[in-house]
């Protein structure tokens, strides 16, 4: 038997958002119901970086590629979950080297970020040398359980090098219930076009 792990954030009006900014919170409203119509319908206003989402290069690079350029073949396949819940601050090369990561891997960073549903201004992030190590390895993508893959780097020295080396970035994963190991991963961003990101449903399948 296999088990499906839903590693995406639940979207509601109380979902944690980056830096707790009011303008980043989703707005979900009922537009008709059984008191005034024959069907119930709702409308949502959502930032494309809300909850679990896939970033595209345009997010940080002028004239960068947009979300529809990331093929689904790059978002489905085996992924390595690495347990970094002991790390405080930035995840560096020395934190990643023990895992024996390989070229082509999808790497999902499980940190203490997954243990709370409140936004932490001191969230664990991928440091510049950690990003450079993943680039040198030639990984396909990296997912984080933070709402940002970096924190307060003025020149975006994690995002930009990853994008420039065709490493896909997924943010806002929920990995609390997932043990370290290899899983079959499915990440399905909304089918949007011409913009820099898309909310996604993310699943892991394992024994």
PyMOL commands that place a pseudoatom at each C-alpha (Angstrom):
pseudoatom trace, name=CA, resn=UNK, resi=1, chain=A, elem=C, hetatm=0, pos=[0.000, 0.000, 0.000]
pseudoatom trace, name=CA, resn=UNK, resi=2, chain=A, elem=C, hetatm=0, pos=[1.104, 3.548, -0.650]
pseudoatom trace, name=CA, resn=UNK, resi=3, chain=A, elem=C, hetatm=0, pos=[0.342, 6.707, 1.287]
pseudoatom trace, name=CA, resn=UNK, resi=4, chain=A, elem=C, hetatm=0, pos=[-0.421, 10.135, -0.141]
pseudoatom trace, name=CA, resn=UNK, resi=5, chain=A, elem=C, hetatm=0, pos=[0.933, 13.131, 1.764]
pseudoatom trace, name=CA, resn=UNK, resi=6, chain=A, elem=C, hetatm=0, pos=[-0.647, 16.475, 0.967]
pseudoatom trace, name=CA, resn=UNK, resi=7, chain=A, elem=C, hetatm=0, pos=[2.272, 18.862, 1.499]
pseudoatom trace, name=CA, resn=UNK, resi=8, chain=A, elem=C, hetatm=0, pos=[0.451, 22.020, 0.440]
pseudoatom trace, name=CA, resn=UNK, resi=9, chain=A, elem=C, hetatm=0, pos=[-0.903, 24.767, 2.675]
pseudoatom trace, name=CA, resn=UNK, resi=10, chain=A, elem=C, hetatm=0, pos=[-4.650, 25.110, 3.189]
pseudoatom trace, name=CA, resn=UNK, resi=11, chain=A, elem=C, hetatm=0, pos=[-5.867, 28.405, 1.752]
pseudoatom trace, name=CA, resn=UNK, resi=12, chain=A, elem=C, hetatm=0, pos=[-8.269, 30.318, 3.947]
pseudoatom trace, name=CA, resn=UNK, resi=13, chain=A, elem=C, hetatm=0, pos=[-8.412, 33.869, 5.230]
pseudoatom trace, name=CA, resn=UNK, resi=14, chain=A, elem=C, hetatm=0, pos=[-6.264, 32.928, 8.245]
pseudoatom trace, name=CA, resn=UNK, resi=15, chain=A, elem=C, hetatm=0, pos=[-3.435, 31.293, 6.290]
pseudoatom trace, name=CA, resn=UNK, resi=16, chain=A, elem=C, hetatm=0, pos=[0.006, 32.586, 7.208]
pseudoatom trace, name=CA, resn=UNK, resi=17, chain=A, elem=C, hetatm=0, pos=[1.355, 35.097, 4.688]
pseudoatom trace, name=CA, resn=UNK, resi=18, chain=A, elem=C, hetatm=0, pos=[4.788, 36.584, 4.169]
pseudoatom trace, name=CA, resn=UNK, resi=19, chain=A, elem=C, hetatm=0, pos=[5.688, 39.013, 6.960]
pseudoatom trace, name=CA, resn=UNK, resi=20, chain=A, elem=C, hetatm=0, pos=[2.003, 38.954, 8.018]
pseudoatom trace, name=CA, resn=UNK, resi=21, chain=A, elem=C, hetatm=0, pos=[1.288, 41.674, 5.460]
pseudoatom trace, name=CA, resn=UNK, resi=22, chain=A, elem=C, hetatm=0, pos=[-2.418, 42.445, 5.342]
pseudoatom trace, name=CA, resn=UNK, resi=23, chain=A, elem=C, hetatm=0, pos=[-2.355, 42.991, 1.573]
pseudoatom trace, name=CA, resn=UNK, resi=24, chain=A, elem=C, hetatm=0, pos=[-1.032, 39.456, 1.051]
pseudoatom trace, name=CA, resn=UNK, resi=25, chain=A, elem=C, hetatm=0, pos=[-3.953, 37.757, 2.794]
pseudoatom trace, name=CA, resn=UNK, resi=26, chain=A, elem=C, hetatm=0, pos=[-6.471, 36.014, 0.534]
pseudoatom trace, name=CA, resn=UNK, resi=27, chain=A, elem=C, hetatm=0, pos=[-10.012, 37.341, 0.416]
pseudoatom trace, name=CA, resn=UNK, resi=28, chain=A, elem=C, hetatm=0, pos=[-12.720, 34.705, 0.038]
pseudoatom trace, name=CA, resn=UNK, resi=29, chain=A, elem=C, hetatm=0, pos=[-16.295, 35.908, -0.237]
pseudoatom trace, name=CA, resn=UNK, resi=30, chain=A, elem=C, hetatm=0, pos=[-19.655, 34.425, -0.989]
pseudoatom trace, name=CA, resn=UNK, resi=31, chain=A, elem=C, hetatm=0, pos=[-21.202, 36.057, -4.061]
pseudoatom trace, name=CA, resn=UNK, resi=32, chain=A, elem=C, hetatm=0, pos=[-24.480, 34.135, -4.062]
pseudoatom trace, name=CA, resn=UNK, resi=33, chain=A, elem=C, hetatm=0, pos=[-26.185, 31.572, -1.860]
pseudoatom trace, name=CA, resn=UNK, resi=34, chain=A, elem=C, hetatm=0, pos=[-29.466, 29.786, -1.391]
pseudoatom trace, name=CA, resn=UNK, resi=35, chain=A, elem=C, hetatm=0, pos=[-31.109, 32.858, 0.109]
pseudoatom trace, name=CA, resn=UNK, resi=36, chain=A, elem=C, hetatm=0, pos=[-30.837, 34.745, -3.175]
pseudoatom trace, name=CA, resn=UNK, resi=37, chain=A, elem=C, hetatm=0, pos=[-30.114, 32.138, -5.868]
pseudoatom trace, name=CA, resn=UNK, resi=38, chain=A, elem=C, hetatm=0, pos=[-30.406, 28.464, -6.776]
pseudoatom trace, name=CA, resn=UNK, resi=39, chain=A, elem=C, hetatm=0, pos=[-26.678, 27.770, -6.414]
pseudoatom trace, name=CA, resn=UNK, resi=40, chain=A, elem=C, hetatm=0, pos=[-23.895, 28.642, -3.969]
pseudoatom trace, name=CA, resn=UNK, resi=41, chain=A, elem=C, hetatm=0, pos=[-20.855, 30.428, -5.402]
pseudoatom trace, name=CA, resn=UNK, resi=42, chain=A, elem=C, hetatm=0, pos=[-17.738, 32.067, -3.947]
pseudoatom trace, name=CA, resn=UNK, resi=43, chain=A, elem=C, hetatm=0, pos=[-14.990, 34.330, -5.235]
pseudoatom trace, name=CA, resn=UNK, resi=44, chain=A, elem=C, hetatm=0, pos=[-11.339, 34.460, -4.209]
pseudoatom trace, name=CA, resn=UNK, resi=45, chain=A, elem=C, hetatm=0, pos=[-8.779, 37.266, -4.441]
pseudoatom trace, name=CA, resn=UNK, resi=46, chain=A, elem=C, hetatm=0, pos=[-5.338, 35.742, -3.945]
pseudoatom trace, name=CA, resn=UNK, resi=47, chain=A, elem=C, hetatm=0, pos=[-1.686, 36.754, -4.278]
pseudoatom trace, name=CA, resn=UNK, resi=48, chain=A, elem=C, hetatm=0, pos=[0.052, 34.242, -6.557]
pseudoatom trace, name=CA, resn=UNK, resi=49, chain=A, elem=C, hetatm=0, pos=[2.732, 33.797, -3.856]
pseudoatom trace, name=CA, resn=UNK, resi=50, chain=A, elem=C, hetatm=0, pos=[0.126, 32.824, -1.248]
pseudoatom trace, name=CA, resn=UNK, resi=51, chain=A, elem=C, hetatm=0, pos=[0.482, 29.427, 0.376]
pseudoatom trace, name=CA, resn=UNK, resi=52, chain=A, elem=C, hetatm=0, pos=[2.305, 26.704, -1.540]
pseudoatom trace, name=CA, resn=UNK, resi=53, chain=A, elem=C, hetatm=0, pos=[3.458, 28.094, -4.865]
pseudoatom trace, name=CA, resn=UNK, resi=54, chain=A, elem=C, hetatm=0, pos=[5.928, 27.742, -7.712]
pseudoatom trace, name=CA, resn=UNK, resi=55, chain=A, elem=C, hetatm=0, pos=[8.150, 30.711, -8.547]
pseudoatom trace, name=CA, resn=UNK, resi=56, chain=A, elem=C, hetatm=0, pos=[9.253, 31.499, -12.094]
pseudoatom trace, name=CA, resn=UNK, resi=57, chain=A, elem=C, hetatm=0, pos=[12.383, 33.518, -13.006]
pseudoatom trace, name=CA, resn=UNK, resi=58, chain=A, elem=C, hetatm=0, pos=[10.382, 36.685, -13.724]
pseudoatom trace, name=CA, resn=UNK, resi=59, chain=A, elem=C, hetatm=0, pos=[9.838, 36.951, -9.958]
pseudoatom trace, name=CA, resn=UNK, resi=60, chain=A, elem=C, hetatm=0, pos=[13.418, 38.166, -9.490]
pseudoatom trace, name=CA, resn=UNK, resi=61, chain=A, elem=C, hetatm=0, pos=[14.888, 38.637, -12.971]
pseudoatom trace, name=CA, resn=UNK, resi=62, chain=A, elem=C, hetatm=0, pos=[13.813, 41.402, -15.340]
pseudoatom trace, name=CA, resn=UNK, resi=63, chain=A, elem=C, hetatm=0, pos=[12.422, 39.857, -18.539]
pseudoatom trace, name=CA, resn=UNK, resi=64, chain=A, elem=C, hetatm=0, pos=[12.781, 36.410, -16.955]
pseudoatom trace, name=CA, resn=UNK, resi=65, chain=A, elem=C, hetatm=0, pos=[10.711, 33.443, -18.052]
pseudoatom trace, name=CA, resn=UNK, resi=66, chain=A, elem=C, hetatm=0, pos=[7.122, 33.197, -16.845]
pseudoatom trace, name=CA, resn=UNK, resi=67, chain=A, elem=C, hetatm=0, pos=[5.267, 30.440, -15.042]
pseudoatom trace, name=CA, resn=UNK, resi=68, chain=A, elem=C, hetatm=0, pos=[3.943, 28.575, -18.101]
pseudoatom trace, name=CA, resn=UNK, resi=69, chain=A, elem=C, hetatm=0, pos=[7.524, 27.877, -19.263]
pseudoatom trace, name=CA, resn=UNK, resi=70, chain=A, elem=C, hetatm=0, pos=[7.975, 25.368, -16.397]
pseudoatom trace, name=CA, resn=UNK, resi=71, chain=A, elem=C, hetatm=0, pos=[6.843, 22.063, -17.867]
pseudoatom trace, name=CA, resn=UNK, resi=72, chain=A, elem=C, hetatm=0, pos=[4.864, 19.597, -15.803]
pseudoatom trace, name=CA, resn=UNK, resi=73, chain=A, elem=C, hetatm=0, pos=[7.533, 17.000, -16.609]
pseudoatom trace, name=CA, resn=UNK, resi=74, chain=A, elem=C, hetatm=0, pos=[9.840, 19.027, -14.340]
pseudoatom trace, name=CA, resn=UNK, resi=75, chain=A, elem=C, hetatm=0, pos=[7.317, 18.983, -11.484]
pseudoatom trace, name=CA, resn=UNK, resi=76, chain=A, elem=C, hetatm=0, pos=[6.507, 15.273, -11.374]
pseudoatom trace, name=CA, resn=UNK, resi=77, chain=A, elem=C, hetatm=0, pos=[8.970, 12.570, -10.318]
pseudoatom trace, name=CA, resn=UNK, resi=78, chain=A, elem=C, hetatm=0, pos=[11.094, 11.390, -7.437]
pseudoatom trace, name=CA, resn=UNK, resi=79, chain=A, elem=C, hetatm=0, pos=[12.027, 13.861, -4.692]
pseudoatom trace, name=CA, resn=UNK, resi=80, chain=A, elem=C, hetatm=0, pos=[14.343, 13.676, -1.708]
pseudoatom trace, name=CA, resn=UNK, resi=81, chain=A, elem=C, hetatm=0, pos=[13.031, 15.023, 1.606]
pseudoatom trace, name=CA, resn=UNK, resi=82, chain=A, elem=C, hetatm=0, pos=[15.989, 16.019, 3.801]
pseudoatom trace, name=CA, resn=UNK, resi=83, chain=A, elem=C, hetatm=0, pos=[15.486, 16.607, 7.508]
pseudoatom trace, name=CA, resn=UNK, resi=84, chain=A, elem=C, hetatm=0, pos=[17.041, 19.924, 8.563]
pseudoatom trace, name=CA, resn=UNK, resi=85, chain=A, elem=C, hetatm=0, pos=[14.832, 20.580, 11.571]
pseudoatom trace, name=CA, resn=UNK, resi=86, chain=A, elem=C, hetatm=0, pos=[17.964, 21.040, 13.686]
pseudoatom trace, name=CA, resn=UNK, resi=87, chain=A, elem=C, hetatm=0, pos=[19.173, 24.003, 11.611]
pseudoatom trace, name=CA, resn=UNK, resi=88, chain=A, elem=C, hetatm=0, pos=[18.737, 27.582, 12.791]
pseudoatom trace, name=CA, resn=UNK, resi=89, chain=A, elem=C, hetatm=0, pos=[19.094, 30.476, 10.356]
pseudoatom trace, name=CA, resn=UNK, resi=90, chain=A, elem=C, hetatm=0, pos=[20.468, 29.690, 6.921]
pseudoatom trace, name=CA, resn=UNK, resi=91, chain=A, elem=C, hetatm=0, pos=[20.944, 26.234, 5.395]
pseudoatom trace, name=CA, resn=UNK, resi=92, chain=A, elem=C, hetatm=0, pos=[24.479, 26.107, 4.030]
pseudoatom trace, name=CA, resn=UNK, resi=93, chain=A, elem=C, hetatm=0, pos=[26.682, 23.753, 2.058]
pseudoatom trace, name=CA, resn=UNK, resi=94, chain=A, elem=C, hetatm=0, pos=[27.869, 21.982, 5.227]
pseudoatom trace, name=CA, resn=UNK, resi=95, chain=A, elem=C, hetatm=0, pos=[24.252, 21.207, 6.169]
pseudoatom trace, name=CA, resn=UNK, resi=96, chain=A, elem=C, hetatm=0, pos=[23.492, 19.654, 2.758]
pseudoatom trace, name=CA, resn=UNK, resi=97, chain=A, elem=C, hetatm=0, pos=[26.712, 17.744, 2.036]
pseudoatom trace, name=CA, resn=UNK, resi=98, chain=A, elem=C, hetatm=0, pos=[25.933, 14.760, 4.337]
pseudoatom trace, name=CA, resn=UNK, resi=99, chain=A, elem=C, hetatm=0, pos=[22.841, 13.771, 2.331]
pseudoatom trace, name=CA, resn=UNK, resi=100, chain=A, elem=C, hetatm=0, pos=[24.680, 12.607, -0.794]
pseudoatom trace, name=CA, resn=UNK, resi=101, chain=A, elem=C, hetatm=0, pos=[22.425, 14.560, -3.140]
pseudoatom trace, name=CA, resn=UNK, resi=102, chain=A, elem=C, hetatm=0, pos=[22.818, 13.834, -6.847]
pseudoatom trace, name=CA, resn=UNK, resi=103, chain=A, elem=C, hetatm=0, pos=[22.514, 15.602, -10.182]
pseudoatom trace, name=CA, resn=UNK, resi=104, chain=A, elem=C, hetatm=0, pos=[18.888, 15.776, -11.271]
pseudoatom trace, name=CA, resn=UNK, resi=105, chain=A, elem=C, hetatm=0, pos=[17.465, 15.409, -7.760]
pseudoatom trace, name=CA, resn=UNK, resi=106, chain=A, elem=C, hetatm=0, pos=[14.457, 17.303, -6.514]
pseudoatom trace, name=CA, resn=UNK, resi=107, chain=A, elem=C, hetatm=0, pos=[15.331, 18.388, -2.965]
pseudoatom trace, name=CA, resn=UNK, resi=108, chain=A, elem=C, hetatm=0, pos=[12.676, 19.264, -0.362]
pseudoatom trace, name=CA, resn=UNK, resi=109, chain=A, elem=C, hetatm=0, pos=[14.010, 21.046, 2.725]
pseudoatom trace, name=CA, resn=UNK, resi=110, chain=A, elem=C, hetatm=0, pos=[12.176, 20.008, 5.881]
pseudoatom trace, name=CA, resn=UNK, resi=111, chain=A, elem=C, hetatm=0, pos=[12.891, 22.550, 8.627]
pseudoatom trace, name=CA, resn=UNK, resi=112, chain=A, elem=C, hetatm=0, pos=[11.301, 23.802, 11.818]
pseudoatom trace, name=CA, resn=UNK, resi=113, chain=A, elem=C, hetatm=0, pos=[9.198, 26.072, 9.553]
pseudoatom trace, name=CA, resn=UNK, resi=114, chain=A, elem=C, hetatm=0, pos=[6.856, 23.100, 9.052]
pseudoatom trace, name=CA, resn=UNK, resi=115, chain=A, elem=C, hetatm=0, pos=[6.209, 22.790, 12.768]
pseudoatom trace, name=CA, resn=UNK, resi=116, chain=A, elem=C, hetatm=0, pos=[4.187, 26.007, 13.101]
pseudoatom trace, name=CA, resn=UNK, resi=117, chain=A, elem=C, hetatm=0, pos=[1.333, 27.610, 11.181]
pseudoatom trace, name=CA, resn=UNK, resi=118, chain=A, elem=C, hetatm=0, pos=[2.339, 31.094, 12.365]
pseudoatom trace, name=CA, resn=UNK, resi=119, chain=A, elem=C, hetatm=0, pos=[4.656, 33.242, 10.272]
pseudoatom trace, name=CA, resn=UNK, resi=120, chain=A, elem=C, hetatm=0, pos=[8.124, 33.372, 11.829]
pseudoatom trace, name=CA, resn=UNK, resi=121, chain=A, elem=C, hetatm=0, pos=[10.166, 36.456, 10.953]
pseudoatom trace, name=CA, resn=UNK, resi=122, chain=A, elem=C, hetatm=0, pos=[13.280, 34.361, 11.738]
pseudoatom trace, name=CA, resn=UNK, resi=123, chain=A, elem=C, hetatm=0, pos=[12.267, 31.476, 9.460]
pseudoatom trace, name=CA, resn=UNK, resi=124, chain=A, elem=C, hetatm=0, pos=[14.898, 29.015, 8.261]
pseudoatom trace, name=CA, resn=UNK, resi=125, chain=A, elem=C, hetatm=0, pos=[16.035, 29.743, 4.696]
pseudoatom trace, name=CA, resn=UNK, resi=126, chain=A, elem=C, hetatm=0, pos=[18.499, 28.541, 2.056]
pseudoatom trace, name=CA, resn=UNK, resi=127, chain=A, elem=C, hetatm=0, pos=[21.736, 30.504, 2.405]
pseudoatom trace, name=CA, resn=UNK, resi=128, chain=A, elem=C, hetatm=0, pos=[23.770, 31.661, -0.584]
pseudoatom trace, name=CA, resn=UNK, resi=129, chain=A, elem=C, hetatm=0, pos=[26.419, 28.931, -0.216]
pseudoatom trace, name=CA, resn=UNK, resi=130, chain=A, elem=C, hetatm=0, pos=[23.698, 26.294, 0.145]
pseudoatom trace, name=CA, resn=UNK, resi=131, chain=A, elem=C, hetatm=0, pos=[22.115, 27.479, -3.090]
pseudoatom trace, name=CA, resn=UNK, resi=132, chain=A, elem=C, hetatm=0, pos=[25.517, 27.459, -4.807]
pseudoatom trace, name=CA, resn=UNK, resi=133, chain=A, elem=C, hetatm=0, pos=[26.105, 23.886, -3.657]
pseudoatom trace, name=CA, resn=UNK, resi=134, chain=A, elem=C, hetatm=0, pos=[22.775, 22.752, -5.163]
pseudoatom trace, name=CA, resn=UNK, resi=135, chain=A, elem=C, hetatm=0, pos=[23.666, 24.550, -8.395]
pseudoatom trace, name=CA, resn=UNK, resi=136, chain=A, elem=C, hetatm=0, pos=[27.045, 22.796, -8.536]
pseudoatom trace, name=CA, resn=UNK, resi=137, chain=A, elem=C, hetatm=0, pos=[25.307, 19.449, -8.047]
pseudoatom trace, name=CA, resn=UNK, resi=138, chain=A, elem=C, hetatm=0, pos=[22.881, 20.210, -10.862]
pseudoatom trace, name=CA, resn=UNK, resi=139, chain=A, elem=C, hetatm=0, pos=[19.632, 19.560, -9.000]
pseudoatom trace, name=CA, resn=UNK, resi=140, chain=A, elem=C, hetatm=0, pos=[16.374, 20.004, -10.891]
pseudoatom trace, name=CA, resn=UNK, resi=141, chain=A, elem=C, hetatm=0, pos=[14.488, 21.849, -8.172]
pseudoatom trace, name=CA, resn=UNK, resi=142, chain=A, elem=C, hetatm=0, pos=[14.379, 22.818, -4.529]
pseudoatom trace, name=CA, resn=UNK, resi=143, chain=A, elem=C, hetatm=0, pos=[11.344, 23.142, -2.308]
pseudoatom trace, name=CA, resn=UNK, resi=144, chain=A, elem=C, hetatm=0, pos=[11.196, 24.845, 1.061]
pseudoatom trace, name=CA, resn=UNK, resi=145, chain=A, elem=C, hetatm=0, pos=[8.687, 24.938, 3.896]
pseudoatom trace, name=CA, resn=UNK, resi=146, chain=A, elem=C, hetatm=0, pos=[9.294, 28.656, 4.328]
pseudoatom trace, name=CA, resn=UNK, resi=147, chain=A, elem=C, hetatm=0, pos=[7.229, 31.259, 2.512]
pseudoatom trace, name=CA, resn=UNK, resi=148, chain=A, elem=C, hetatm=0, pos=[10.523, 32.514, 1.136]
pseudoatom trace, name=CA, resn=UNK, resi=149, chain=A, elem=C, hetatm=0, pos=[13.561, 30.520, 0.049]
pseudoatom trace, name=CA, resn=UNK, resi=150, chain=A, elem=C, hetatm=0, pos=[15.718, 33.359, 1.319]
pseudoatom trace, name=CA, resn=UNK, resi=151, chain=A, elem=C, hetatm=0, pos=[15.412, 35.932, 4.071]
pseudoatom trace, name=CA, resn=UNK, resi=152, chain=A, elem=C, hetatm=0, pos=[16.510, 39.559, 3.742]
pseudoatom trace, name=CA, resn=UNK, resi=153, chain=A, elem=C, hetatm=0, pos=[19.393, 39.029, 1.299]
pseudoatom trace, name=CA, resn=UNK, resi=154, chain=A, elem=C, hetatm=0, pos=[19.579, 42.480, -0.366]
pseudoatom trace, name=CA, resn=UNK, resi=155, chain=A, elem=C, hetatm=0, pos=[20.659, 41.188, -3.806]
pseudoatom trace, name=CA, resn=UNK, resi=156, chain=A, elem=C, hetatm=0, pos=[18.488, 38.046, -3.715]
pseudoatom trace, name=CA, resn=UNK, resi=157, chain=A, elem=C, hetatm=0, pos=[21.600, 35.864, -3.705]
pseudoatom trace, name=CA, resn=UNK, resi=158, chain=A, elem=C, hetatm=0, pos=[19.596, 32.665, -3.307]
pseudoatom trace, name=CA, resn=UNK, resi=159, chain=A, elem=C, hetatm=0, pos=[16.724, 33.258, -5.735]
pseudoatom trace, name=CA, resn=UNK, resi=160, chain=A, elem=C, hetatm=0, pos=[18.677, 34.782, -8.602]
pseudoatom trace, name=CA, resn=UNK, resi=161, chain=A, elem=C, hetatm=0, pos=[21.492, 32.213, -8.905]
pseudoatom trace, name=CA, resn=UNK, resi=162, chain=A, elem=C, hetatm=0, pos=[18.967, 29.368, -8.735]
pseudoatom trace, name=CA, resn=UNK, resi=163, chain=A, elem=C, hetatm=0, pos=[16.851, 30.949, -11.462]
pseudoatom trace, name=CA, resn=UNK, resi=164, chain=A, elem=C, hetatm=0, pos=[19.909, 31.710, -13.593]
pseudoatom trace, name=CA, resn=UNK, resi=165, chain=A, elem=C, hetatm=0, pos=[20.865, 28.035, -13.424]
pseudoatom trace, name=CA, resn=UNK, resi=166, chain=A, elem=C, hetatm=0, pos=[17.402, 26.670, -14.236]
pseudoatom trace, name=CA, resn=UNK, resi=167, chain=A, elem=C, hetatm=0, pos=[16.704, 25.351, -10.740]
pseudoatom trace, name=CA, resn=UNK, resi=168, chain=A, elem=C, hetatm=0, pos=[12.959, 25.393, -10.034]
pseudoatom trace, name=CA, resn=UNK, resi=169, chain=A, elem=C, hetatm=0, pos=[11.825, 26.931, -6.733]
pseudoatom trace, name=CA, resn=UNK, resi=170, chain=A, elem=C, hetatm=0, pos=[8.770, 25.886, -4.722]
pseudoatom trace, name=CA, resn=UNK, resi=171, chain=A, elem=C, hetatm=0, pos=[7.901, 27.692, -1.495]
pseudoatom trace, name=CA, resn=UNK, resi=172, chain=A, elem=C, hetatm=0, pos=[5.371, 27.157, 1.296]
pseudoatom trace, name=CA, resn=UNK, resi=173, chain=A, elem=C, hetatm=0, pos=[5.482, 23.367, 1.606]
pseudoatom trace, name=CA, resn=UNK, resi=174, chain=A, elem=C, hetatm=0, pos=[4.155, 21.586, 4.711]
pseudoatom trace, name=CA, resn=UNK, resi=175, chain=A, elem=C, hetatm=0, pos=[6.452, 18.706, 5.660]
pseudoatom trace, name=CA, resn=UNK, resi=176, chain=A, elem=C, hetatm=0, pos=[5.676, 18.123, 9.341]
pseudoatom trace, name=CA, resn=UNK, resi=177, chain=A, elem=C, hetatm=0, pos=[4.185, 14.658, 8.778]
pseudoatom trace, name=CA, resn=UNK, resi=178, chain=A, elem=C, hetatm=0, pos=[6.778, 13.518, 6.227]
pseudoatom trace, name=CA, resn=UNK, resi=179, chain=A, elem=C, hetatm=0, pos=[9.835, 11.500, 7.240]
pseudoatom trace, name=CA, resn=UNK, resi=180, chain=A, elem=C, hetatm=0, pos=[13.175, 11.944, 5.528]
pseudoatom trace, name=CA, resn=UNK, resi=181, chain=A, elem=C, hetatm=0, pos=[13.421, 9.783, 2.418]
pseudoatom trace, name=CA, resn=UNK, resi=182, chain=A, elem=C, hetatm=0, pos=[12.595, 9.456, -1.264]
pseudoatom trace, name=CA, resn=UNK, resi=183, chain=A, elem=C, hetatm=0, pos=[9.026, 9.924, -2.499]
pseudoatom trace, name=CA, resn=UNK, resi=184, chain=A, elem=C, hetatm=0, pos=[7.150, 10.291, -5.775]
pseudoatom trace, name=CA, resn=UNK, resi=185, chain=A, elem=C, hetatm=0, pos=[6.257, 13.986, -6.040]
pseudoatom trace, name=CA, resn=UNK, resi=186, chain=A, elem=C, hetatm=0, pos=[3.480, 15.785, -7.907]
pseudoatom trace, name=CA, resn=UNK, resi=187, chain=A, elem=C, hetatm=0, pos=[3.380, 19.578, -7.926]
pseudoatom trace, name=CA, resn=UNK, resi=188, chain=A, elem=C, hetatm=0, pos=[0.507, 21.063, -9.919]
pseudoatom trace, name=CA, resn=UNK, resi=189, chain=A, elem=C, hetatm=0, pos=[0.553, 24.853, -10.257]
pseudoatom trace, name=CA, resn=UNK, resi=190, chain=A, elem=C, hetatm=0, pos=[-2.563, 26.616, -11.481]
pseudoatom trace, name=CA, resn=UNK, resi=191, chain=A, elem=C, hetatm=0, pos=[-2.464, 26.878, -15.272]
pseudoatom trace, name=CA, resn=UNK, resi=192, chain=A, elem=C, hetatm=0, pos=[-1.626, 30.572, -15.441]
pseudoatom trace, name=CA, resn=UNK, resi=193, chain=A, elem=C, hetatm=0, pos=[0.418, 32.385, -18.057]
pseudoatom trace, name=CA, resn=UNK, resi=194, chain=A, elem=C, hetatm=0, pos=[2.555, 35.477, -18.453]
pseudoatom trace, name=CA, resn=UNK, resi=195, chain=A, elem=C, hetatm=0, pos=[3.216, 36.014, -14.729]
pseudoatom trace, name=CA, resn=UNK, resi=196, chain=A, elem=C, hetatm=0, pos=[5.902, 35.213, -12.156]
pseudoatom trace, name=CA, resn=UNK, resi=197, chain=A, elem=C, hetatm=0, pos=[4.335, 32.515, -9.958]
pseudoatom trace, name=CA, resn=UNK, resi=198, chain=A, elem=C, hetatm=0, pos=[1.347, 30.270, -9.394]
pseudoatom trace, name=CA, resn=UNK, resi=199, chain=A, elem=C, hetatm=0, pos=[-0.303, 28.693, -6.331]
pseudoatom trace, name=CA, resn=UNK, resi=200, chain=A, elem=C, hetatm=0, pos=[0.044, 24.909, -6.384]
pseudoatom trace, name=CA, resn=UNK, resi=201, chain=A, elem=C, hetatm=0, pos=[-1.214, 21.669, -4.887]
pseudoatom trace, name=CA, resn=UNK, resi=202, chain=A, elem=C, hetatm=0, pos=[1.752, 19.547, -3.852]
pseudoatom trace, name=CA, resn=UNK, resi=203, chain=A, elem=C, hetatm=0, pos=[1.665, 15.806, -3.091]
pseudoatom trace, name=CA, resn=UNK, resi=204, chain=A, elem=C, hetatm=0, pos=[4.145, 13.148, -2.090]
pseudoatom trace, name=CA, resn=UNK, resi=205, chain=A, elem=C, hetatm=0, pos=[3.437, 9.459, -2.550]
pseudoatom trace, name=CA, resn=UNK, resi=206, chain=A, elem=C, hetatm=0, pos=[5.314, 6.869, -0.510]
pseudoatom trace, name=CA, resn=UNK, resi=207, chain=A, elem=C, hetatm=0, pos=[4.927, 3.629, 1.398]
for i in range(1, 207): cmd.bond("trace and resi %d" % i, "trace and resi %d" % (i + 1))
show_as sticks, trace
zoom trace
